[in-house]
Amino acid sequence: MRAKLLVLALLLTGIDMFSQQDSQFTQYMYNTININPAYAGSRGVMSVFGLYRNQWVGLDGAPTTMTGSLNTPIGNSNVGLGLSVISDKIGPSDETSISADVSYSIPVSETYKLSFGLKGTANLLNVDFTKLNIYDSADPRFQNNVDNKFSPNVGAGVYFHSNKTYIGLSVPNFLETKHFDESASSSNSASFVAKERMHYYAIAGHVFDLSPSIQFKPAVLAKAVQGAPLQVDVSGNFLINEKFTIGAAYRWSAAMSAMVGFQATENWFVGYAYDMETTKLANYNSGSHEIFVRYELFNNYDKVISPRFF
């Protein structure tokens, strides 16, 4: 019951002033295209990615997220293309985002490239108020559901990278869209359910060769959005014998994470992460689980000397 009350409080108090956050992933470094369109095609091969995240297990109405993406370079050109789908469910609402990405890379040295990217997104929002235990069933704010509320958006990013280092800056959504309840007919009624604000992302990472069989990659992600605390994720992963990955991450004032991965074949890579809350929310859930699989299509003449860490 306390868990239900907590989620309902989060949802209901947000009806008038909720600043909606982008989907959050612990293993973002394996699917950077979600936050930075300039990443499209940067791995040099066609990459297909799928992820499922179950957040705050045991908390009624907690978020669950599924995402799938494909990105690839176009021949021997400097152009990359990407397509991704994200499905988010939390409480009575679910949102689906479909994005298309295009990037253009400029070689700036023998080892480094500077990539620029653009993102176009279509969002569909649904809110089913019948899933809530509403105190006042006559409240006009909850009379009509929100059905497939469409909103477009555009974003952009830059990505400076080599096979060992990357730095990126991006804003996936420039438009600050209001998802509103058109049934609101009085000044006392809610005028919108959620507001999409601009999210500013900065990412960086580097791969250190500790020995012929062990590589270490520290990485950092910072996310800033108006109306929410600055989010900083710091992580470190070890790649052992180009097969096994093990690491840990810390999300500032939010959670600690453990990560493992396995390069099953030259094409297939699978990964898993477990998040443990460091806030009082830990009293109401047993943590968060995240699993992904990535498939990469190599040409016969491609030779992967060392798997890309990002």
C-alpha positions in Angstrom: 0.0 0.0 0.0 2.8 2.4 0.9 4.4 1.7 -2.5 1.1 2.4 -4.3 0.7 5.7 -2.4 4.2 6.7 -3.3 3.7 6.2 -7.0 0.3 7.9 -7.0 1.8 10.8 -5.2 4.5 11.2 -7.8 2.0 11.0 -10.6 -0.7 13.2 -9.2 1.5 16.0 -8.0 3.0 16.1 -11.4 -0.2 16.7 -13.3 0.2 20.5 -13.3 4.0 20.9 -13.1 5.7 17.6 -14.1 8.9 18.1 -16.2 9.2 14.8 -18.0 12.6 13.1 -18.0 14.1 11.2 -20.9 14.5 7.4 -20.5 17.4 6.4 -18.3 19.8 3.6 -19.0 22.7 2.3 -17.0 24.4 0.7 -20.0 23.9 3.8 -22.2 27.5 3.5 -23.6 26.4 0.5 -25.7 23.5 2.4 -27.3 24.6 6.0 -27.4 22.4 6.7 -30.4 19.5 7.2 -28.1 21.0 10.4 -26.7 23.4 11.5 -29.5 22.5 11.2 -33.2 26.1 11.9 -34.2 26.9 8.3 -33.0 25.0 6.8 -36.0 27.4 4.7 -38.0 30.4 5.5 -35.8 31.2 1.8 -35.1 31.8 1.2 -38.8 29.4 -1.7 -39.1 25.6 -2.2 -39.0 24.6 -2.5 -35.4 21.3 -3.9 -34.1 20.5 -3.3 -30.4 17.7 -4.3 -28.1 17.3 -3.5 -24.4 14.7 -4.2 -21.6 14.8 -2.3 -18.3 12.6 -3.1 -15.3 13.1 -0.2 -12.8 12.3 -0.3 -9.0 11.1 -3.9 -8.9 8.3 -4.4 -6.4 7.0 -0.8 -6.6 3.6 -0.7 -8.2 3.5 1.5 -11.3 7.3 1.7 -11.6 8.8 2.4 -15.0 9.5 -0.4 -17.5 11.4 0.5 -20.7 12.0 -1.4 -24.0 14.2 0.0 -26.7 15.4 -1.2 -30.1 17.7 0.5 -32.5 19.6 0.0 -35.8 22.5 2.2 -37.0 24.9 1.8 -39.9 27.4 3.7 -42.0 26.5 4.2 -45.6 29.1 2.4 -47.8 32.4 4.2 -47.8 30.9 7.6 -47.4 31.1 9.8 -44.2 27.3 9.4 -43.7 25.6 7.3 -41.0 21.9 6.5 -40.5 20.0 5.3 -37.5 16.5 4.3 -36.4 15.4 3.7 -32.8 12.2 3.0 -30.9 11.7 3.5 -27.2 8.6 2.4 -25.3 8.2 3.7 -21.7 5.5 2.7 -19.2 5.0 4.2 -15.8 1.8 4.0 -13.8 -1.2 4.8 -15.9 0.9 6.2 -18.8 2.9 4.8 -21.7 4.9 6.7 -24.3 6.4 5.5 -27.5 9.1 7.5 -29.3 10.3 6.7 -32.9 13.5 8.5 -34.0 15.5 8.7 -37.2 19.1 9.9 -37.1 21.6 11.0 -39.7 25.2 11.8 -39.1 28.2 13.2 -41.1 31.8 12.5 -40.0 34.9 14.6 -40.8 38.3 13.0 -40.3 40.4 15.5 -38.3 43.5 13.3 -38.0 44.7 9.7 -38.8 42.8 8.4 -35.7 40.1 10.9 -34.8 36.8 11.9 -36.4 34.4 14.7 -35.6 30.8 13.7 -36.3 27.7 15.9 -36.5 24.2 14.5 -36.1 20.5 15.4 -36.5 17.6 13.5 -34.9 13.9 13.6 -35.8 11.4 12.1 -33.3 7.7 11.3 -33.2 6.2 10.8 -29.7 2.9 9.1 -28.9 1.6 9.5 -25.3 -1.3 7.5 -23.7 -2.6 8.0 -20.2 -5.3 5.7 -18.8 -6.8 7.4 -15.7 -9.0 4.4 -15.0 -5.8 2.6 -13.7 -5.7 5.1 -10.8 -7.6 5.0 -7.5 -9.1 8.5 -7.8 -10.3 10.1 -4.6 -12.8 12.3 -6.4 -14.3 10.5 -9.3 -15.9 13.7 -10.5 -12.6 15.6 -10.8 -12.6 17.0 -14.3 -8.9 16.4 -14.7 -9.5 12.6 -14.9 -12.7 12.4 -17.0 -11.1 11.7 -20.4 -8.0 9.6 -21.1 -5.1 10.9 -23.2 -5.1 8.7 -26.4 -2.1 8.7 -28.8 -1.2 12.3 -28.2 1.2 13.1 -31.0 4.1 15.5 -30.7 7.1 15.9 -33.0 10.6 16.9 -32.0 14.1 17.5 -33.3 17.6 17.2 -31.8 21.3 17.4 -32.6 24.7 16.3 -31.4 28.4 16.3 -31.9 30.7 13.3 -31.3 34.5 13.4 -31.3 35.9 9.9 -31.3 38.6 7.4 -32.2 38.9 3.7 -31.4 40.1 4.6 -27.9 38.4 7.9 -26.9 35.1 9.7 -27.3 33.6 13.0 -26.2 30.0 13.9 -27.1 27.6 16.8 -26.6 23.9 16.6 -27.5 20.3 17.8 -27.1 18.0 15.0 -28.3 14.9 17.2 -28.1 14.9 20.9 -28.7 11.1 21.4 -28.6 9.6 21.9 -25.2 6.3 20.1 -25.8 3.3 20.2 -23.5 1.2 17.0 -23.3 -2.2 18.4 -22.3 -5.6 17.2 -21.4 -8.0 18.7 -23.9 -11.0 18.0 -21.7 -9.9 20.5 -19.1 -12.5 23.2 -19.4 -12.0 25.4 -16.3 -9.2 27.4 -14.8 -9.1 25.0 -11.9 -8.4 22.0 -14.2 -5.0 20.8 -15.2 -3.9 22.2 -18.6 -1.3 19.5 -19.3 -0.1 16.1 -18.1 3.6 16.5 -18.7 6.1 18.9 -20.3 9.0 17.8 -22.4 12.0 20.0 -21.6 15.4 20.1 -23.3 17.9 17.6 -21.9 21.6 18.5 -22.3 23.9 15.5 -22.4 27.7 15.4 -22.1 29.6 12.1 -22.4 33.2 11.0 -22.4 35.3 7.9 -22.1 38.7 6.4 -22.8 40.1 2.9 -23.2 43.3 2.1 -21.3 45.4 -1.0 -22.3 46.4 -2.4 -18.9 47.9 -5.6 -20.4 47.6 -7.6 -23.7 44.5 -9.3 -22.2 42.9 -6.6 -20.1 41.5 -3.2 -21.1 39.9 -0.6 -18.8 37.4 2.0 -19.8 36.2 4.8 -17.4 33.3 6.8 -18.7 31.1 9.7 -17.5 27.7 11.0 -18.5 26.2 14.3 -17.3 22.6 15.2 -17.9 21.0 18.6 -17.2 17.4 19.6 -17.5 15.5 22.5 -16.0 13.4 21.5 -13.0 15.5 18.5 -12.1 18.8 17.9 -10.3 22.0 17.5 -12.4 22.5 13.8 -13.1 26.1 12.5 -13.2 26.9 8.8 -14.0 30.4 7.6 -13.5 31.4 4.1 -14.6 34.4 1.8 -15.1 34.5 -1.4 -17.1 37.2 -4.1 -17.6 37.3 -6.1 -20.8 39.1 -9.4 -20.3 40.5 -11.5 -23.1 38.2 -9.5 -25.5 35.3 -11.7 -24.2 34.2 -10.8 -20.7 33.2 -7.4 -19.4 32.7 -6.5 -15.8 32.3 -3.2 -14.2 30.5 -0.9 -11.8 28.8 2.5 -12.0 27.6 5.2 -9.6 24.7 7.6 -10.3 25.2 10.7 -8.2 22.9 10.7 -5.2 20.7 8.0 -6.8 22.1 4.5 -7.3 25.0 2.1 -7.5 25.3 -0.4 -10.3 27.0 -3.7 -11.3 27.5 -4.6 -14.9 28.6 -7.7 -16.8 28.8 -8.5 -20.5 29.9 -11.4 -22.7 31.0 -11.3 -26.4 29.3 -14.6 -27.3 30.6 -14.6 -30.9 32.1 -12.0 -33.2 28.6 -10.8 -34.0 26.7 -11.2 -30.7 27.2 -9.3 -27.4 24.9 -9.6 -24.4 25.0 -7.5 -21.2 23.3 -7.2 -17.8 23.2 -4.5 -15.2 21.7 -4.3 -11.7 21.0 -1.0 -9.9 20.7 -0.6 -6.2 19.1 2.6 -5.0 21.1 4.8 -2.5 18.1 6.9 -1.6 15.1 6.3 0.7 13.3 4.8 -2.4 15.4 1.7 -1.6 12.9 0.9 1.2 10.1 0.3 -1.4 11.8 -1.7 -4.1 14.4 -4.5 -4.7 16.5 -2.7 -7.3 16.4 -2.3 -11.1 17.4 -4.8 -13.8 18.6 -4.1 -17.3 19.5 -6.6 -20.0 20.5 -6.0 -23.6 21.7 -7.8 -26.7 23.6 -6.4 -29.7 24.2 -8.0 -33.1 26.7 -6.5 -35.5 26.8 -7.5 -39.2 30.4 -7.6 -40.5 31.4 -7.9 -44.1 33.6 -10.8 -45.0 36.6 -8.6 -45.4 36.1 -6.9 -42.1 38.6 -8.0 -39.4 37.8 -7.0 -35.8 41.2 -6.8 -34.1 39.6 -5.7 -30.8 36.0 -5.3 -30.0 34.9 -1.6 -29.6 34.2 -0.8 -26.0 31.6 1.8 -27.0 
